[in-house]
Amino acid sequence: MLLPVPQPYDFALASERFRAFGDDLLWRWRDGALHRVVAGEELRIAAAAGGVTVDPLPVEALPVLRHLLGLDLDLDGFLAHAAGDPLLSRLVATLPGYRPMLVPDPLEMLVASVTAQQVSLLAATAVRNRLVERFGVRHGEAWAFPVREKLARAEPEELVACGFS
């Protein structure tokens, strides 16, 4: 199903980070599409004219998917502001069609932020992947982020084994 995205939009540019820093189990890039578990179901998200195709697209996943794709961000307002800033205007000019993809859950964002403080973003992806493999659930290509309750029951040694200090 086609999900329209405000134009201009460059899906490859928006999803580049999921290829640049290693195989991310939560945002799995396979055969030109991004696989992400939303509302308990793996979605396949791919570039399409005017937006992205999403297969399947359950109604309950739509609000989270809109957040993931940054569809509710006021990019026009940001771009208007950036046009008057010497540094931002140069940066924006190099990224036409970029719309940031966002993490849907505060706990997942916290874990992403903590792991991003590692030596490199490749190391951060590896640490998150170990956490996800140990405590998450696989849905085809992509994995669902671990539920809070399961992480809360984790012993410190289990988290250290994933790469957390």
N, C-alpha and C positions, 0 to 999 in steps of 0.2 A: 504494500500500500504506500502511496506517495504521501510524504509529510512535507508540505511546503516550508521553505526556509527563506526569510527575507534575503533579497539579493542586493549586492553580489555576494555569493557564497562559494567558498572553495573547500570542499570536503577533505581533499587530500591535505591541504594546509592545516585545517582544523584538527585533523587526526594524526598529524605527523609525529607527535610525541609518543604515540603508542607503537611506533616502529623504531624511533630513534634510541630508546633507552632499554632495549631488550624486550623479550616476549612478556607482556603484562597479562597475567591470567584473568584479571578483572575486565580488561579492555582488550580482548583478543583480536588481533588482526589476522584474518585468513582470506586468501583468494580475493583481495580487493574490497573486503568488507570488514566492518568492525562488529564483533560479537560481544554483547553485554547482557548480563542477567538483570532484568527489571521485573519487579512484582512476581518473582519466582519463576520467570520464564526467560529462556535465552532468546534475544532478539538479534537479527542480522540486519545491520544498518549499512547501506551502500549509497554512493553518489548517484544522483539522478538529476535530470534537467529540472530546475526550479526548486530543488530540495534534496531529500533523501528518500530512498525506499526502505521500509521497515517490514520485516517478515519474521514472525507474525506481528500484528499490532493490536494487542488486546486493549480495550478501552481503559482498564485500570492502570495500564502502563503509560498512558499518554502524558499525564502531568509530570511524572518522573523523567520521561524521555524528553519532554520540552525543556526541563531543567538541565538534563545532561548535555543537550545540544546548545544550551545558552540562548534559546529562542525568546526568552522573556527579558533578556538584557537590553538596555537602552543604548545600543551601539550608535545610533544616529546622534544622540546627545553627546556621547563620548567623542565621536569623530568630529562633531562641530567644535567641541572644546579643544580637541587636539590640533585642529587646523590653525589655531592661534598660538600654539606653543612650538618654539623652534625645534626642540628635541623630539616631542611626540609627533609632530607633523612629518618629520623624516622617517620615523619608525613606522607610522601608519602607511606611508607611501610604499614601504617594502613588503607590506602584508595585505594586499588587496583581497577581499573576500574572506579574511580570517574572522572566525567567530569562535571564541574559546569554549571548549567542552568542560563541563563542571562536574564535580563529584557530588552525588545526590544525598549523601548521608553525613551528618556531622562527625560521627565516630570514624567513618572511613576517611574523611578529610583530615582528621587529627592524626590517624595512623600514617597517611600519606605525607603530612607535614613533618612528622617526627622522622620518618625514614628518609625524607629528602635532605635531612641534615647529615647524612652519611658522607663518606669520602667522595662518592660520585652518584649521579642519578642511576647509573647502571647497578651500583651496589644497592641503592634504595629499592629498585624494582626487584632485585633478587631477595631482599629481606621481606618485602611485602608478599612476594610469591610464596616464600616458605610459610609465612603466617597463613596465607589463604589456603595453601595445600593442607596444612595441619588442621585448621579449624573451619574452613569454608566448605562449600558443597559444589561439586562439579555439575554443570548442566550442558552437556555436549562439548562445544569448544571452550566456552567461557565458564568461569567460576563465580559463585555468589560470594560477596564479602561475608565473613563470619558474623553470626548474630551476637549481640552484646552479651547475652547470658552465657554463651559458650566461651567467649573471651574472658569473662569475669571469673569463670571456674578454672582458667588456665593457671598452672603453677609457674612461678617465676622461672624455673629451670626450662620449662617448655618454651617460654618466650625468648630466653637466652639462646636456646638451640635454634631458634628461627633467625637469630642475628641481632636481637635487641640487647642492649647493655643494661 
